[in-house]
Amino acid sequence: MHATVAPPFVPVGKIKCFGPFGPKYEVGHVLRQLDDGDWMVEVTMVETGETAEYRLTHLPDDPEAS
């Protein structure tokens, strides 16, 4: 039997960018937990509206967009 794990806090709505010069994205909601314990969150590209999945553990490495 697997223990139910509550999703971690995710800064939904925060605008960040991929690295110091990458495109801006808006953080969305948690999608699912991965086998390695990480979580996938939905992100939306600010300029195109395209959505993608992104590892939660990568969010702290990305700067807030200015």
VOMI-514953 format. One record per residue: residue in three letters; y, x, z of N, C-alpha, C, O in turn. Coordinates in nm, 2 decimals. Example, Ala and Ser with C-alpha at 12.3 -4.5 7.8 and 13.67 -1.06 7.14 Angstrom:
<nodes>
(node "ala",(-0.57,1.32,0.78),(-0.45,1.23,0.78),(-0.33,1.32,0.78),(-0.33,1.42,0.85))
(node "ser",(-0.22,1.28,0.71),(-0.11,1.37,0.71),(0.00,1.29,0.79),(0.11,1.34,0.80))
</nodes>
This chain:
<nodes>
(node "met",(-0.12,0.08,0.00),(0.00,0.00,0.00),(0.12,0.09,0.00),(0.13,0.18,0.08))
(node "his",(0.22,0.06,-0.09),(0.34,0.14,-0.10),(0.45,0.08,-0.01),(0.47,-0.04,0.00))
(node "ala",(0.52,0.17,0.06),(0.63,0.13,0.14),(0.75,0.09,0.05),(0.77,0.15,-0.05))
(node "thr",(0.82,-0.02,0.09),(0.94,-0.06,0.01),(1.05,0.03,0.06),(1.09,0.04,0.17))
(node "val",(1.12,0.09,-0.04),(1.23,0.18,-0.02),(1.36,0.11,-0.07),(1.36,0.07,-0.19))
(node "ala",(1.46,0.10,0.02),(1.58,0.04,-0.03),(1.66,0.14,-0.12),(1.65,0.26,-0.09))
(node "pro",(1.72,0.09,-0.22),(1.80,0.17,-0.31),(1.91,0.24,-0.23),(1.96,0.19,-0.14))
(node "pro",(1.94,0.36,-0.27),(2.05,0.44,-0.20),(2.19,0.38,-0.24),(2.20,0.30,-0.34))
(node "phe",(2.29,0.43,-0.17),(2.43,0.39,-0.21),(2.46,0.45,-0.34),(2.43,0.57,-0.37))
(node "val",(2.52,0.37,-0.43),(2.57,0.42,-0.56),(2.71,0.38,-0.57),(2.74,0.26,-0.55))
(node "pro",(2.80,0.47,-0.61),(2.94,0.44,-0.62),(2.97,0.35,-0.75),(3.04,0.40,-0.84))
(node "val",(2.92,0.23,-0.75),(2.94,0.14,-0.87),(3.09,0.13,-0.91),(3.17,0.10,-0.82))
(node "gly",(3.12,0.14,-1.03),(3.25,0.13,-1.08),(3.33,0.26,-1.08),(3.44,0.26,-1.15))
(node "lys",(3.29,0.36,-1.02),(3.36,0.49,-1.02),(3.35,0.55,-1.16),(3.25,0.54,-1.23))
(node "ile",(3.46,0.61,-1.21),(3.47,0.67,-1.34),(3.45,0.82,-1.32),(3.53,0.88,-1.24))
(node "lys",(3.35,0.88,-1.38),(3.32,1.02,-1.37),(3.31,1.08,-1.52),(3.32,1.00,-1.61))
(node "cys",(3.29,1.21,-1.53),(3.27,1.26,-1.66),(3.15,1.36,-1.65),(3.13,1.42,-1.55))
(node "phe",(3.08,1.38,-1.76),(2.97,1.47,-1.77),(3.03,1.61,-1.77),(3.07,1.66,-1.88))
(node "gly",(3.02,1.68,-1.66),(3.08,1.82,-1.66),(3.23,1.82,-1.66),(3.29,1.71,-1.67))
(node "pro",(3.29,1.93,-1.66),(3.44,1.94,-1.66),(3.50,1.89,-1.79),(3.62,1.85,-1.78))
(node "phe",(3.43,1.89,-1.90),(3.50,1.85,-2.03),(3.42,1.74,-2.10),(3.46,1.71,-2.22))
(node "gly",(3.32,1.68,-2.04),(3.24,1.59,-2.11),(3.30,1.45,-2.12),(3.41,1.43,-2.06))
(node "pro",(3.24,1.36,-2.18),(3.29,1.22,-2.19),(3.29,1.15,-2.06),(3.21,1.18,-1.97))
(node "lys",(3.38,1.05,-2.05),(3.39,0.97,-1.92),(3.28,0.86,-1.93),(3.25,0.81,-2.03))
(node "tyr",(3.24,0.83,-1.81),(3.14,0.72,-1.79),(3.17,0.64,-1.66),(3.22,0.70,-1.57))
(node "glu",(3.13,0.52,-1.66),(3.14,0.43,-1.54),(3.01,0.42,-1.48),(2.91,0.38,-1.55))
(node "val",(3.00,0.44,-1.35),(2.87,0.43,-1.28),(2.84,0.28,-1.26),(2.92,0.20,-1.22))
(node "gly",(2.71,0.25,-1.30),(2.66,0.11,-1.28),(2.56,0.10,-1.17),(2.56,0.18,-1.07))
(node "his",(2.48,0.01,-1.18),(2.38,-0.03,-1.07),(2.25,0.05,-1.08),(2.22,0.10,-1.19))
(node "val",(2.18,0.06,-0.97),(2.05,0.13,-0.97),(1.96,0.05,-1.05),(1.95,-0.08,-1.05))
(node "leu",(1.88,0.12,-1.13),(1.78,0.05,-1.22),(1.64,0.05,-1.16),(1.57,-0.05,-1.15))
(node "arg",(1.59,0.18,-1.12),(1.46,0.19,-1.06),(1.44,0.33,-1.00),(1.52,0.42,-1.03))
(node "gln",(1.34,0.34,-0.92),(1.31,0.46,-0.86),(1.20,0.53,-0.94),(1.11,0.47,-1.00))
(node "leu",(1.21,0.66,-0.95),(1.12,0.74,-1.03),(1.01,0.80,-0.94),(1.02,0.79,-0.82))
(node "asp",(0.90,0.84,-1.00),(0.79,0.89,-0.92),(0.82,1.01,-0.84),(0.76,1.04,-0.73))
(node "asp",(0.93,1.09,-0.88),(0.97,1.21,-0.80),(1.06,1.17,-0.69),(1.11,1.26,-0.62))
(node "gly",(1.09,1.04,-0.67),(1.18,1.00,-0.56),(1.32,0.98,-0.60),(1.40,0.92,-0.53))
(node "asp",(1.36,1.03,-0.72),(1.50,1.02,-0.77),(1.51,0.87,-0.82),(1.42,0.80,-0.83))
(node "trp",(1.64,0.83,-0.84),(1.66,0.70,-0.89),(1.74,0.70,-1.02),(1.82,0.80,-1.05))
(node "met",(1.71,0.61,-1.11),(1.79,0.60,-1.23),(1.90,0.49,-1.21),(1.87,0.38,-1.16))
(node "val",(2.02,0.53,-1.26),(2.13,0.43,-1.26),(2.18,0.41,-1.40),(2.16,0.49,-1.49))
(node "glu",(2.24,0.30,-1.42),(2.30,0.27,-1.55),(2.44,0.32,-1.55),(2.51,0.30,-1.46))
(node "val",(2.47,0.39,-1.66),(2.61,0.43,-1.68),(2.66,0.38,-1.81),(2.58,0.36,-1.91))
(node "thr",(2.79,0.35,-1.82),(2.85,0.30,-1.94),(2.96,0.40,-1.99),(3.05,0.43,-1.91))
(node "met",(2.95,0.44,-2.11),(3.04,0.53,-2.17),(3.18,0.46,-2.18),(3.18,0.35,-2.24))
(node "val",(3.28,0.52,-2.13),(3.41,0.45,-2.13),(3.47,0.43,-2.27),(3.51,0.32,-2.30))
(node "glu",(3.46,0.52,-2.36),(3.52,0.51,-2.49),(3.44,0.42,-2.58),(3.50,0.36,-2.67))
(node "thr",(3.31,0.42,-2.57),(3.22,0.35,-2.67),(3.16,0.22,-2.62),(3.12,0.13,-2.69))
(node "gly",(3.15,0.21,-2.48),(3.08,0.09,-2.42),(2.93,0.11,-2.43),(2.86,0.02,-2.38))
(node "glu",(2.88,0.22,-2.48),(2.73,0.24,-2.49),(2.68,0.26,-2.35),(2.75,0.32,-2.26))
(node "thr",(2.56,0.20,-2.32),(2.50,0.22,-2.19),(2.39,0.32,-2.20),(2.32,0.33,-2.30))
(node "ala",(2.36,0.39,-2.09),(2.25,0.48,-2.08),(2.20,0.49,-1.94),(2.26,0.43,-1.85))
(node "glu",(2.08,0.55,-1.92),(2.03,0.57,-1.79),(2.05,0.72,-1.75),(2.05,0.81,-1.83))
(node "tyr",(2.08,0.74,-1.62),(2.12,0.87,-1.57),(2.06,0.89,-1.43),(2.06,0.80,-1.35))
(node "arg",(2.02,1.01,-1.40),(1.96,1.04,-1.27),(2.07,1.03,-1.16),(2.17,1.09,-1.18))
(node "leu",(2.04,0.97,-1.05),(2.13,0.96,-0.94),(2.16,1.10,-0.89),(2.28,1.12,-0.84))
(node "thr",(2.07,1.19,-0.88),(2.09,1.32,-0.83),(2.19,1.40,-0.91),(2.24,1.50,-0.86))
(node "his",(2.22,1.36,-1.03),(2.32,1.43,-1.11),(2.46,1.38,-1.09),(2.56,1.46,-1.12))
(node "leu",(2.48,1.26,-1.03),(2.61,1.21,-1.01),(2.70,1.30,-0.92),(2.82,1.32,-0.96))
(node "pro",(2.65,1.36,-0.81),(2.74,1.44,-0.73),(2.79,1.56,-0.80),(2.90,1.62,-0.77))
(node "asp",(2.72,1.61,-0.90),(2.76,1.73,-0.98),(2.87,1.70,-1.08),(2.94,1.79,-1.12))
(node "asp",(2.89,1.58,-1.12),(2.99,1.54,-1.22),(3.12,1.51,-1.15),(3.13,1.43,-1.05))
(node "pro",(3.23,1.56,-1.20),(3.37,1.54,-1.14),(3.41,1.40,-1.17),(3.37,1.33,-1.27))
(node "glu",(3.50,1.35,-1.08),(3.57,1.22,-1.11),(3.66,1.24,-1.22),(3.73,1.35,-1.24))
(node "ala",(3.67,1.14,-1.31),(3.76,1.15,-1.43),(3.90,1.14,-1.39),(3.93,1.06,-1.29))
(node "ser",(3.99,1.21,-1.46),(4.13,1.20,-1.43),(4.20,1.12,-1.53),(4.32,1.10,-1.52))
</nodes>
